[in-house]
Amino acid sequence: MLEINIPAVVAEVTAAFERYEKALVTNDVATLDAIFWRSPHSLRFGINENLYGYDAIANFRGNRPPINLARALMNTTITTYGRDFATANTEFQRPGAPLSGRQSHVWVRTDEGWRIVAAHVSLLIPPGQTISQPSTRP
């Protein structure tokens, strides 16, 4: 039977998630790179990018401008499934930003420790608002 939220495993993933968050808001690229699974199967879907494989994710991190990184987290939910698989989901708000965002991670225990194997970041558009798309007409 699959055990959900074994307390010791939840604590491990929570610590890994908090390490990721600290590295994210301080632009600690080396730590961010270390937290992602070093595999061509890793992926990260961001606000404006779809990154397939560790190399693409590391390249993105290395070239992203370190501006406007501070954020407050809300409704963070970490769920573990057995001892080697977990998800982490959170909402975030950047100071002064009109939109809040969502982030989800899939974490797997590897020989090197807990690593993110898939990540997704999106913005939450409030009901009644739209995002205008650039026109494709000449």
QUIDAVEN-V385478 format. One record per residue. N is the residue number from 1. PSI is psi in radians with two decimals (* if undefined). OMEGA is omega in whole degrees, -180 to 180 (none if undefined). D_CENTER is the distance of its C-alpha to the mean C-alpha in Angstrom with 2 decimals. Layout:
{{N	PSI	OMEGA	D_CENTER} {N	PSI	OMEGA	D_CENTER}}
This chain:
{{1	2.34	180	28.70} {2	2.22	178	24.93} {3	2.23	179	24.13} {4	2.31	174	21.36} {5	0.92	170	19.94} {6	2.14	-172	22.16} {7	-0.76	-179	22.10} {8	-0.62	-180	21.87} {9	-0.72	175	18.92} {10	-0.75	179	17.07} {11	-0.72	179	17.93} {12	-0.83	-178	16.65} {13	-0.66	177	13.15} {14	-0.76	178	13.18} {15	-0.72	178	14.31} {16	-0.74	178	11.68} {17	-0.77	179	8.89} {18	-0.63	175	11.23} {19	-0.75	177	11.77} {20	-0.84	-177	8.24} {21	-0.76	178	8.52} {22	-0.77	179	12.04} {23	-0.65	-179	11.43} {24	-0.86	-175	9.16} {25	-0.25	177	11.95} {26	0.06	-179	14.67} {27	0.75	176	13.65} {28	1.44	-173	14.32} {29	-0.69	-180	13.70} {30	-0.75	179	15.49} {31	-0.73	177	13.31} {32	-0.77	178	10.03} {33	-0.71	-178	12.09} {34	-0.49	-176	13.44} {35	-0.46	178	10.37} {36	2.51	178	9.69} {37	2.19	-178	12.57} {38	1.42	-175	15.33} {39	2.61	173	16.35} {40	-0.15	-180	17.21} {41	-0.15	177	15.67} {42	2.64	174	11.99} {43	2.70	176	10.27} {44	2.07	175	7.64} {45	2.07	-177	8.88} {46	-2.94	-180	8.62} {47	-0.76	-175	11.26} {48	0.26	-176	13.92} {49	2.58	171	13.03} {50	1.98	-174	12.84} {51	2.14	-179	12.34} {52	2.03	178	14.14} {53	2.65	-178	14.56} {54	-0.76	-177	13.69} {55	-0.72	179	16.22} {56	-0.68	179	14.85} {57	-0.80	180	11.35} {58	-0.68	178	13.40} {59	-0.75	177	15.77} {60	-0.86	-179	13.38} {61	-0.73	-178	12.18} {62	-0.38	-177	15.88} {63	-0.05	-179	17.09} {64	2.28	178	14.87} {65	2.35	-178	17.15} {66	1.04	-180	16.30} {67	2.63	176	17.30} {68	0.85	-177	16.22} {69	-0.33	-179	13.19} {70	2.53	178	14.37} {71	2.72	175	13.05} {72	2.40	179	14.00} {73	2.58	178	12.02} {74	2.56	172	13.91} {75	0.70	178	14.29} {76	2.27	180	11.71} {77	2.08	177	12.66} {78	2.22	179	12.37} {79	2.28	177	14.67} {80	2.57	-178	16.16} {81	1.75	-172	18.43} {82	-2.61	-176	21.07} {83	-0.08	-170	20.42} {84	0.14	-176	18.08} {85	2.43	-179	15.40} {86	2.80	171	12.89} {87	2.60	174	10.28} {88	2.18	-180	8.22} {89	2.45	180	8.18} {90	2.80	169	8.79} {91	2.68	179	10.53} {92	2.74	177	10.95} {93	2.21	176	14.01} {94	2.47	-180	14.90} {95	2.21	177	18.56} {96	-0.07	-179	20.92} {97	2.43	-179	18.55} {98	-0.36	-178	20.18} {99	2.56	172	17.16} {100	2.92	-177	14.43} {101	3.00	178	10.98} {102	2.57	179	8.76} {103	2.38	175	5.16} {104	2.50	178	5.37} {105	2.55	165	5.10} {106	2.14	-178	8.55} {107	2.45	177	10.03} {108	2.42	175	13.54} {109	2.13	177	16.20} {110	3.13	176	17.70} {111	-0.46	-180	20.80} {112	-0.12	-177	18.84} {113	-2.93	-179	16.90} {114	2.29	-180	13.57} {115	2.56	173	11.17} {116	2.22	178	7.97} {117	-0.36	177	9.90} {118	2.43	180	7.93} {119	2.63	179	4.71} {120	2.35	177	5.82} {121	2.32	177	6.28} {122	2.84	176	9.92} {123	2.56	180	12.73} {124	1.97	179	15.11} {125	2.10	-179	18.61} {126	2.62	178	21.24} {127	2.40	179	24.10} {128	-0.22	177	26.81} {129	2.68	176	24.80} {130	2.80	174	24.09} {131	2.18	-180	22.49} {132	2.42	178	25.26} {133	2.54	177	24.92} {134	2.51	178	27.03} {135	2.45	176	30.33} {136	0.06	180	31.10} {137	2.52	178	34.82} {138	*	none	37.00}}
